[in-house]
Amino acid sequence: MNIPNDPVMLLSYINTQLRDFYPTLNELCSALNLSKDELCSKLSAIDYEYDEEANQFV
C-alpha cells in the first residue's frame, strides 16, 4: 500500500486510519508495514506528535 509522501496529506491519511481502523499507532504501523520512528519523524517536521490517549497526531 502506498501512503502519501506529502506530510499534510500523510497526517490526514494516518489520522483517518487511526480513527477508523486501528486502536493504536503500533497496530497501524504493523499492519501497514511502516516504521513508527520514520512516521513520527515525518509528522514532527510539521509540528504534529502522536497523542496516545486521543489515538491521533495532534
PQR file with spaces between the fields and no chain letter, atoms N, CA, C, O and H, PARSE charges and radii, in Angstrom:
ATOM       1  N    MET     1       0.838   -1.185    0.000 -0.4000 1.5000
ATOM       2  CA   MET     1       0.000    0.000    0.000 -0.0000 2.0000
ATOM       3  C    MET     1       0.879    1.244    0.000  0.5500 1.7000
ATOM       4  O    MET     1       1.810    1.352    0.797 -0.5500 1.4000
ATOM       5  N    ASN     2       0.588    2.160   -0.877 -0.4000 1.5000
ATOM       6  CA   ASN     2       1.310    3.427   -0.919 -0.0000 2.0000
ATOM       7  C    ASN     2       0.628    4.432   -0.007  0.5500 1.7000
ATOM       8  O    ASN     2      -0.590    4.608   -0.043 -0.5500 1.4000
ATOM       9  H    ASN     2      -0.169    2.072   -1.524  0.4000 1.0000
ATOM      10  N    ILE     3       1.431    5.078    0.802 -0.4000 1.5000
ATOM      11  CA   ILE     3       0.895    6.134    1.646 -0.0000 2.0000
ATOM      12  C    ILE     3       1.399    7.464    1.103  0.5500 1.7000
ATOM      13  O    ILE     3       2.426    7.506    0.426 -0.5500 1.4000
ATOM      14  H    ILE     3       2.420    4.935    0.832  0.4000 1.0000
ATOM      15  N    PRO     4       0.688    8.551    1.393 -0.5600 1.5000
ATOM      16  CA   PRO     4       1.097    9.857    0.870  0.2800 2.0000
ATOM      17  C    PRO     4       2.491   10.257    1.358  0.5500 1.7000
ATOM      18  O    PRO     4       2.861    9.973    2.497 -0.5500 1.4000
ATOM      19  N    ASN     5       3.250   10.910    0.500 -0.4000 1.5000
ATOM      20  CA   ASN     5       4.572   11.426    0.871 -0.0000 2.0000
ATOM      21  C    ASN     5       4.494   12.835    1.438  0.5500 1.7000
ATOM      22  O    ASN     5       5.287   13.206    2.302 -0.5500 1.4000
ATOM      23  H    ASN     5       2.950   11.141   -0.425  0.4000 1.0000
ATOM      24  N    ASP     6       3.540   13.615    0.954 -0.4000 1.5000
ATOM      25  CA   ASP     6       3.367   14.975    1.452 -0.0000 2.0000
ATOM      26  C    ASP     6       2.967   14.908    2.931  0.5500 1.7000
ATOM      27  O    ASP     6       2.006   14.217    3.269 -0.5500 1.4000
ATOM      28  H    ASP     6       2.895   13.313    0.251  0.4000 1.0000
ATOM      29  N    PRO     7       3.678   15.607    3.817 -0.5600 1.5000
ATOM      30  CA   PRO     7       3.396   15.496    5.250  0.2800 2.0000
ATOM      31  C    PRO     7       1.959   15.835    5.653  0.5500 1.7000
ATOM      32  O    PRO     7       1.399   15.178    6.531 -0.5500 1.4000
ATOM      33  N    VAL     8       1.357   16.839    5.032 -0.4000 1.5000
ATOM      34  CA   VAL     8      -0.016   17.218    5.391 -0.0000 2.0000
ATOM      35  C    VAL     8      -1.009   16.146    4.935  0.5500 1.7000
ATOM      36  O    VAL     8      -1.943   15.810    5.662 -0.5500 1.4000
ATOM      37  H    VAL     8       1.811   17.373    4.318  0.4000 1.0000
ATOM      38  N    MET     9      -0.805   15.620    3.746 -0.4000 1.5000
ATOM      39  CA   MET     9      -1.661   14.529    3.259 -0.0000 2.0000
ATOM      40  C    MET     9      -1.441   13.270    4.105  0.5500 1.7000
ATOM      41  O    MET     9      -2.385   12.538    4.402 -0.5500 1.4000
ATOM      42  H    MET     9      -0.046   15.894    3.154  0.4000 1.0000
ATOM      43  N    LEU    10      -0.195   13.033    4.483 -0.4000 1.5000
ATOM      44  CA   LEU    10       0.132   11.894    5.336 -0.0000 2.0000
ATOM      45  C    LEU    10      -0.584   12.015    6.675  0.5500 1.7000
ATOM      46  O    LEU    10      -1.144   11.037    7.171 -0.5500 1.4000
ATOM      47  H    LEU    10       0.572   13.628    4.242  0.4000 1.0000
ATOM      48  N    LEU    11      -0.568   13.194    7.257 -0.4000 1.5000
ATOM      49  CA   LEU    11      -1.260   13.440    8.523 -0.0000 2.0000
ATOM      50  C    LEU    11      -2.734   13.081    8.418  0.5500 1.7000
ATOM      51  O    LEU    11      -3.263   12.365    9.269 -0.5500 1.4000
ATOM      52  H    LEU    11      -0.113   13.988    6.854  0.4000 1.0000
ATOM      53  N    SER    12      -3.389   13.565    7.394 -0.4000 1.5000
ATOM      54  CA   SER    12      -4.807   13.289    7.191 -0.0000 2.0000
ATOM      55  C    SER    12      -5.057   11.795    7.020  0.5500 1.7000
ATOM      56  O    SER    12      -5.978   11.239    7.618 -0.5500 1.4000
ATOM      57  H    SER    12      -2.960   14.146    6.703  0.4000 1.0000
ATOM      58  N    TYR    13      -4.238   11.157    6.207 -0.4000 1.5000
ATOM      59  CA   TYR    13      -4.391    9.726    5.947 -0.0000 2.0000
ATOM      60  C    TYR    13      -4.205    8.909    7.230  0.5500 1.7000
ATOM      61  O    TYR    13      -5.022    8.045    7.546 -0.5500 1.4000
ATOM      62  H    TYR    13      -3.490   11.609    5.721  0.4000 1.0000
ATOM      63  N    ILE    14      -3.134    9.188    7.956 -0.4000 1.5000
ATOM      64  CA   ILE    14      -2.830    8.415    9.168 -0.0000 2.0000
ATOM      65  C    ILE    14      -3.899    8.633   10.230  0.5500 1.7000
ATOM      66  O    ILE    14      -4.348    7.667   10.848 -0.5500 1.4000
ATOM      67  H    ILE    14      -2.470    9.890    7.699  0.4000 1.0000
ATOM      68  N    ASN    15      -4.317    9.862   10.456 -0.4000 1.5000
ATOM      69  CA   ASN    15      -5.346   10.109   11.468 -0.0000 2.0000
ATOM      70  C    ASN    15      -6.668    9.441   11.097  0.5500 1.7000
ATOM      71  O    ASN    15      -7.380    8.952   11.975 -0.5500 1.4000
ATOM      72  H    ASN    15      -3.953   10.647    9.954  0.4000 1.0000
ATOM      73  N    THR    16      -7.001    9.414    9.819 -0.4000 1.5000
ATOM      74  CA   THR    16      -8.219    8.721    9.380 -0.0000 2.0000
ATOM      75  C    THR    16      -8.096    7.223    9.626  0.5500 1.7000
ATOM      76  O    THR    16      -9.035    6.594   10.113 -0.5500 1.4000
ATOM      77  H    THR    16      -6.423    9.811    9.106  0.4000 1.0000
ATOM      78  N    GLN    17      -6.948    6.654    9.295 -0.4000 1.5000
ATOM      79  CA   GLN    17      -6.729    5.224    9.529 -0.0000 2.0000
ATOM      80  C    GLN    17      -6.816    4.904   11.025  0.5500 1.7000
ATOM      81  O    GLN    17      -7.430    3.911   11.414 -0.5500 1.4000
ATOM      82  H    GLN    17      -6.185    7.165    8.899  0.4000 1.0000
ATOM      83  N    LEU    18      -6.205    5.738   11.851 -0.4000 1.5000
ATOM      84  CA   LEU    18      -6.253    5.526   13.296 -0.0000 2.0000
ATOM      85  C    LEU    18      -7.686    5.628   13.815  0.5500 1.7000
ATOM      86  O    LEU    18      -8.104    4.827   14.651 -0.5500 1.4000
ATOM      87  H    LEU    18      -5.706    6.544   11.534  0.4000 1.0000
ATOM      88  N    ARG    19      -8.417    6.587   13.332 -0.4000 1.5000
ATOM      89  CA   ARG    19      -9.801    6.773   13.780 -0.0000 2.0000
ATOM      90  C    ARG    19     -10.688    5.606   13.370  0.5500 1.7000
ATOM      91  O    ARG    19     -11.494    5.123   14.165 -0.5500 1.4000
ATOM      92  H    ARG    19      -8.077    7.238   12.653  0.4000 1.0000
ATOM      93  N    ASP    20     -10.536    5.153   12.126 -0.4000 1.5000
ATOM      94  CA   ASP    20     -11.478    4.182   11.573 -0.0000 2.0000
ATOM      95  C    ASP    20     -11.088    2.719   11.743  0.5500 1.7000
ATOM      96  O    ASP    20     -11.962    1.854   11.802 -0.5500 1.4000
ATOM      97  H    ASP    20      -9.881    5.545   11.481  0.4000 1.0000
ATOM      98  N    PHE    21      -9.788    2.425   11.822 -0.4000 1.5000
ATOM      99  CA   PHE    21      -9.381    1.019   11.734 -0.0000 2.0000
ATOM     100  C    PHE    21      -8.425    0.516   12.812  0.5500 1.7000
ATOM     101  O    PHE    21      -8.413   -0.682   13.092 -0.5500 1.4000
ATOM     102  H    PHE    21      -9.078    3.127   11.773  0.4000 1.0000
ATOM     103  N    TYR    22      -7.632    1.377   13.421 -0.4000 1.5000
ATOM     104  CA   TYR    22      -6.568    0.904   14.309 -0.0000 2.0000
ATOM     105  C    TYR    22      -6.659    1.554   15.684  0.5500 1.7000
ATOM     106  O    TYR    22      -6.702    2.780   15.788 -0.5500 1.4000
ATOM     107  H    TYR    22      -7.642    2.351   13.193  0.4000 1.0000
ATOM     108  N    PRO    23      -6.689    0.749   16.735 -0.5600 1.5000
ATOM     109  CA   PRO    23      -6.801    1.304   18.091  0.2800 2.0000
ATOM     110  C    PRO    23      -5.498    1.890   18.633  0.5500 1.7000
ATOM     111  O    PRO    23      -5.512    2.608   19.632 -0.5500 1.4000
ATOM     112  N    THR    24      -4.365    1.585   17.976 -0.4000 1.5000
ATOM     113  CA   THR    24      -3.080    2.139   18.419 -0.0000 2.0000
ATOM     114  C    THR    24      -2.185    2.411   17.212  0.5500 1.7000
ATOM     115  O    THR    24      -2.374    1.845   16.136 -0.5500 1.4000
ATOM     116  H    THR    24      -4.354    1.001   17.164  0.4000 1.0000
ATOM     117  N    LEU    25      -1.223    3.277   17.415 -0.4000 1.5000
ATOM     118  CA   LEU    25      -0.246    3.570   16.365 -0.0000 2.0000
ATOM     119  C    LEU    25       0.599    2.335   16.061  0.5500 1.7000
ATOM     120  O    LEU    25       0.942    2.088   14.905 -0.5500 1.4000
ATOM     121  H    LEU    25      -1.069    3.737   18.290  0.4000 1.0000
ATOM     122  N    ASN    26       0.932    1.568   17.082 -0.4000 1.5000
ATOM     123  CA   ASN    26       1.726    0.353   16.862 -0.0000 2.0000
ATOM     124  C    ASN    26       1.000   -0.625   15.951  0.5500 1.7000
ATOM     125  O    ASN    26       1.617   -1.226   15.073 -0.5500 1.4000
ATOM     126  H    ASN    26       0.653    1.769   18.021  0.4000 1.0000
ATOM     127  N    GLU    27      -0.303   -0.790   16.151 -0.4000 1.5000
ATOM     128  CA   GLU    27      -1.073   -1.706   15.301 -0.0000 2.0000
ATOM     129  C    GLU    27      -1.137   -1.206   13.865  0.5500 1.7000
ATOM     130  O    GLU    27      -1.032   -2.000   12.930 -0.5500 1.4000
ATOM     131  H    GLU    27      -0.805   -0.302   16.865  0.4000 1.0000
ATOM     132  N    LEU    28      -1.308    0.097   13.677 -0.4000 1.5000
ATOM     133  CA   LEU    28      -1.320    0.666   12.329 -0.0000 2.0000
ATOM     134  C    LEU    28       0.018    0.416   11.642  0.5500 1.7000
ATOM     135  O    LEU    28       0.054   -0.040   10.499 -0.5500 1.4000
ATOM     136  H    LEU    28      -1.393    0.742   14.437  0.4000 1.0000
ATOM     137  N    CYS    29       1.105    0.710   12.324 -0.4000 1.5000
ATOM     138  CA   CYS    29       2.438    0.534   11.729 -0.0000 2.0000
ATOM     139  C    CYS    29       2.697   -0.925   11.386  0.5500 1.7000
ATOM     140  O    CYS    29       3.265   -1.228   10.336 -0.5500 1.4000
ATOM     141  H    CYS    29       1.076    1.081   13.252  0.4000 1.0000
ATOM     142  N    SER    30       2.290   -1.814   12.252 -0.4000 1.5000
ATOM     143  CA   SER    30       2.476   -3.245   11.999 -0.0000 2.0000
ATOM     144  C    SER    30       1.660   -3.695   10.795  0.5500 1.7000
ATOM     145  O    SER    30       2.173   -4.394    9.921 -0.5500 1.4000
ATOM     146  H    SER    30       1.828   -1.568   13.105  0.4000 1.0000
ATOM     147  N    ALA    31       0.404   -3.299   10.746 -0.4000 1.5000
ATOM     148  CA   ALA    31      -0.490   -3.723    9.662 -0.0000 2.0000
ATOM     149  C    ALA    31      -0.069   -3.150    8.313  0.5500 1.7000
ATOM     150  O    ALA    31      -0.190   -3.822    7.288 -0.5500 1.4000
ATOM     151  H    ALA    31      -0.013   -2.731   11.456  0.4000 1.0000
ATOM     152  N    LEU    32       0.424   -1.910    8.306 -0.4000 1.5000
ATOM     153  CA   LEU    32       0.795   -1.249    7.057 -0.0000 2.0000
ATOM     154  C    LEU    32       2.290   -1.365    6.757  0.5500 1.7000
ATOM     155  O    LEU    32       2.782   -0.809    5.775 -0.5500 1.4000
ATOM     156  H    LEU    32       0.522   -1.364    9.138  0.4000 1.0000
ATOM     157  N    ASN    33       3.002   -2.092    7.613 -0.4000 1.5000
ATOM     158  CA   ASN    33       4.443   -2.295    7.440 -0.0000 2.0000
ATOM     159  C    ASN    33       5.191   -0.959    7.365  0.5500 1.7000
ATOM     160  O    ASN    33       5.995   -0.727    6.462 -0.5500 1.4000
ATOM     161  H    ASN    33       2.602   -2.544    8.410  0.4000 1.0000
ATOM     162  N    LEU    34       4.904   -0.092    8.334 -0.4000 1.5000
ATOM     163  CA   LEU    34       5.532    1.225    8.408 -0.0000 2.0000
ATOM     164  C    LEU    34       6.476    1.287    9.598  0.5500 1.7000
ATOM     165  O    LEU    34       6.262    0.612   10.606 -0.5500 1.4000
ATOM     166  H    LEU    34       4.251   -0.280    9.068  0.4000 1.0000
ATOM     167  N    SER    35       7.506    2.086    9.482 -0.4000 1.5000
ATOM     168  CA   SER    35       8.393    2.354   10.605 -0.0000 2.0000
ATOM     169  C    SER    35       7.753    3.446   11.462  0.5500 1.7000
ATOM     170  O    SER    35       7.511    4.559   10.994 -0.5500 1.4000
ATOM     171  H    SER    35       7.680    2.634    8.663  0.4000 1.0000
ATOM     172  N    LYS    36       7.488    3.111   12.712 -0.4000 1.5000
ATOM     173  CA   LYS    36       6.885    4.087   13.620 -0.0000 2.0000
ATOM     174  C    LYS    36       7.794    5.306   13.780  0.5500 1.7000
ATOM     175  O    LYS    36       7.317    6.441   13.793 -0.5500 1.4000
ATOM     176  H    LYS    36       7.685    2.207   13.092  0.4000 1.0000
ATOM     177  N    ASP    37       9.099    5.070   13.903 -0.4000 1.5000
ATOM     178  CA   ASP    37      10.041    6.183   14.070 -0.0000 2.0000
ATOM     179  C    ASP    37      10.050    7.106   12.856  0.5500 1.7000
ATOM     180  O    ASP    37      10.060    8.328   13.005 -0.5500 1.4000
ATOM     181  H    ASP    37       9.486    4.148   13.893  0.4000 1.0000
ATOM     182  N    GLU    38      10.048    6.530   11.655 -0.4000 1.5000
ATOM     183  CA   GLU    38      10.041    7.349   10.435 -0.0000 2.0000
ATOM     184  C    GLU    38       8.745    8.141   10.315  0.5500 1.7000
ATOM     185  O    GLU    38       8.760    9.318    9.953 -0.5500 1.4000
ATOM     186  H    GLU    38      10.040    5.537   11.533  0.4000 1.0000
ATOM     187  N    LEU    39       7.626    7.492   10.618 -0.4000 1.5000
ATOM     188  CA   LEU    39       6.328    8.159   10.547 -0.0000 2.0000
ATOM     189  C    LEU    39       6.273    9.326   11.532  0.5500 1.7000
ATOM     190  O    LEU    39       5.877   10.434   11.171 -0.5500 1.4000
ATOM     191  H    LEU    39       7.614    6.536   10.911  0.4000 1.0000
ATOM     192  N    CYS    40       6.669    9.072   12.765 -0.4000 1.5000
ATOM     193  CA   CYS    40       6.657   10.133   13.775 -0.0000 2.0000
ATOM     194  C    CYS    40       7.601   11.269   13.397  0.5500 1.7000
ATOM     195  O    CYS    40       7.300   12.438   13.639 -0.5500 1.4000
ATOM     196  H    CYS    40       6.991    8.172   13.059  0.4000 1.0000
ATOM     197  N    SER    41       8.727   10.932   12.811 -0.4000 1.5000
ATOM     198  CA   SER    41       9.687   11.947   12.380 -0.0000 2.0000
ATOM     199  C    SER    41       9.109   12.829   11.273  0.5500 1.7000
ATOM     200  O    SER    41       9.248   14.052   11.309 -0.5500 1.4000
ATOM     201  H    SER    41       8.972    9.982   12.614  0.4000 1.0000
ATOM     202  N    LYS    42       8.462   12.204   10.295 -0.4000 1.5000
ATOM     203  CA   LYS    42       7.853   12.973    9.196 -0.0000 2.0000
ATOM     204  C    LYS    42       6.790   13.929    9.720  0.5500 1.7000
ATOM     205  O    LYS    42       6.702   15.073    9.275 -0.5500 1.4000
ATOM     206  H    LYS    42       8.349   11.211   10.267  0.4000 1.0000
ATOM     207  N    LEU    43       5.983   13.456   10.663 -0.4000 1.5000
ATOM     208  CA   LEU    43       4.900   14.301   11.158 -0.0000 2.0000
ATOM     209  C    LEU    43       5.383   15.320   12.189  0.5500 1.7000
ATOM     210  O    LEU    43       4.772   16.377   12.345 -0.5500 1.4000
ATOM     211  H    LEU    43       6.054   12.527   11.024  0.4000 1.0000
ATOM     212  N    SER    44       6.457   15.016   12.883 -0.4000 1.5000
ATOM     213  CA   SER    44       7.000   16.017   13.810 -0.0000 2.0000
ATOM     214  C    SER    44       7.618   17.182   13.045  0.5500 1.7000
ATOM     215  O    SER    44       7.741   18.284   13.580 -0.5500 1.4000
ATOM     216  H    SER    44       6.953   14.157   12.757  0.4000 1.0000
ATOM     217  N    ALA    45       8.007   16.942   11.794 -0.4000 1.5000
ATOM     218  CA   ALA    45       8.556   18.011   10.953 -0.0000 2.0000
ATOM     219  C    ALA    45       7.519   19.101   10.679  0.5500 1.7000
ATOM     220  O    ALA    45       7.878   20.239   10.376 -0.5500 1.4000
ATOM     221  H    ALA    45       7.908   16.047   11.359  0.4000 1.0000
ATOM     222  N    ILE    46       6.235   18.756   10.786 -0.4000 1.5000
ATOM     223  CA   ILE    46       5.171   19.762   10.629 -0.0000 2.0000
ATOM     224  C    ILE    46       4.472   20.007   11.974  0.5500 1.7000
ATOM     225  O    ILE    46       3.316   20.427   12.029 -0.5500 1.4000
ATOM     226  H    ILE    46       5.943   17.832   11.032  0.4000 1.0000
ATOM     227  N    ASP    47       5.214   19.731   13.054 -0.4000 1.5000
ATOM     228  CA   ASP    47       4.777   20.021   14.429 -0.0000 2.0000
ATOM     229  C    ASP    47       3.578   19.207   14.897  0.5500 1.7000
ATOM     230  O    ASP    47       2.723   19.718   15.621 -0.5500 1.4000
ATOM     231  H    ASP    47       6.153   19.390   13.009  0.4000 1.0000
ATOM     232  N    TYR    48       3.513   17.950   14.491 -0.4000 1.5000
ATOM     233  CA   TYR    48       2.474   17.052   14.991 -0.0000 2.0000
ATOM     234  C    TYR    48       3.131   15.898   15.730  0.5500 1.7000
ATOM     235  O    TYR    48       4.103   15.311   15.255 -0.5500 1.4000
ATOM     236  H    TYR    48       4.207   17.535   13.903  0.4000 1.0000
ATOM     237  N    GLU    49       2.589   15.583   16.894 -0.4000 1.5000
ATOM     238  CA   GLU    49       3.078   14.482   17.720 -0.0000 2.0000
ATOM     239  C    GLU    49       1.909   13.541   17.999  0.5500 1.7000
ATOM     240  O    GLU    49       0.751   13.958   18.029 -0.5500 1.4000
ATOM     241  H    GLU    49       1.799   16.060   17.280  0.4000 1.0000
ATOM     242  N    TYR    50       2.233   12.275   18.202 -0.4000 1.5000
ATOM     243  CA   TYR    50       1.195   11.285   18.477 -0.0000 2.0000
ATOM     244  C    TYR    50       0.691   11.438   19.903  0.5500 1.7000
ATOM     245  O    TYR    50       1.480   11.467   20.847 -0.5500 1.4000
ATOM     246  H    TYR    50       3.174   11.936   18.177  0.4000 1.0000
ATOM     247  N    ASP    51      -0.614   11.535   20.057 -0.4000 1.5000
ATOM     248  CA   ASP    51      -1.275   11.581   21.360 -0.0000 2.0000
ATOM     249  C    ASP    51      -1.916   10.218   21.576  0.5500 1.7000
ATOM     250  O    ASP    51      -2.915    9.879   20.941 -0.5500 1.4000
ATOM     251  H    ASP    51      -1.255   11.512   19.290  0.4000 1.0000
ATOM     252  N    GLU    52      -1.329    9.444   22.480 -0.4000 1.5000
ATOM     253  CA   GLU    52      -1.789    8.079   22.715 -0.0000 2.0000
ATOM     254  C    GLU    52      -3.233    8.037   23.202  0.5500 1.7000
ATOM     255  O    GLU    52      -4.005    7.171   22.790 -0.5500 1.4000
ATOM     256  H    GLU    52      -0.518    9.720   22.996  0.4000 1.0000
ATOM     257  N    GLU    53      -3.595    8.960   24.069 -0.4000 1.5000
ATOM     258  CA   GLU    53      -4.950    8.981   24.622 -0.0000 2.0000
ATOM     259  C    GLU    53      -5.991    9.254   23.539  0.5500 1.7000
ATOM     260  O    GLU    53      -7.052    8.631   23.523 -0.5500 1.4000
ATOM     261  H    GLU    53      -2.969    9.663   24.404  0.4000 1.0000
ATOM     262  N    ALA    54      -5.689   10.176   22.643 -0.4000 1.5000
ATOM     263  CA   ALA    54      -6.616   10.517   21.560 -0.0000 2.0000
ATOM     264  C    ALA    54      -6.473    9.569   20.372  0.5500 1.7000
ATOM     265  O    ALA    54      -7.352    9.506   19.512 -0.5500 1.4000
ATOM     266  H    ALA    54      -4.826   10.682   22.656  0.4000 1.0000
ATOM     267  N    ASN    55      -5.356    8.829   20.328 -0.4000 1.5000
ATOM     268  CA   ASN    55      -5.027    7.960   19.197 -0.0000 2.0000
ATOM     269  C    ASN    55      -5.040    8.755   17.886  0.5500 1.7000
ATOM     270  O    ASN    55      -5.597    8.325   16.876 -0.5500 1.4000
ATOM     271  H    ASN    55      -4.642    8.880   21.026  0.4000 1.0000
ATOM     272  N    GLN    56      -4.414    9.912   17.942 -0.4000 1.5000
ATOM     273  CA   GLN    56      -4.330   10.807   16.786 -0.0000 2.0000
ATOM     274  C    GLN    56      -3.026   11.593   16.872  0.5500 1.7000
ATOM     275  O    GLN    56      -2.445   11.749   17.946 -0.5500 1.4000
ATOM     276  H    GLN    56      -3.961   10.261   18.762  0.4000 1.0000
ATOM     277  N    PHE    57      -2.583   12.080   15.729 -0.4000 1.5000
ATOM     278  CA   PHE    57      -1.488   13.041   15.710 -0.0000 2.0000
ATOM     279  C    PHE    57      -2.117   14.413   15.873  0.5500 1.7000
ATOM     280  O    PHE    57      -2.998   14.801   15.107 -0.5500 1.4000
ATOM     281  H    PHE    57      -3.054   11.954   14.856  0.4000 1.0000
ATOM     282  N    VAL    58      -1.655   15.140   16.876 -0.4000 1.5000
ATOM     283  CA   VAL    58      -2.221   16.465   17.171 -0.0000 2.0000
ATOM     284  C    VAL    58      -1.117   17.505   17.264  0.5500 1.7000
ATOM     285  O    VAL    58      -1.395   18.680   17.506 -0.5500 1.4000
ATOM     286  H    VAL    58      -0.939   14.825   17.499  0.4000 1.0000
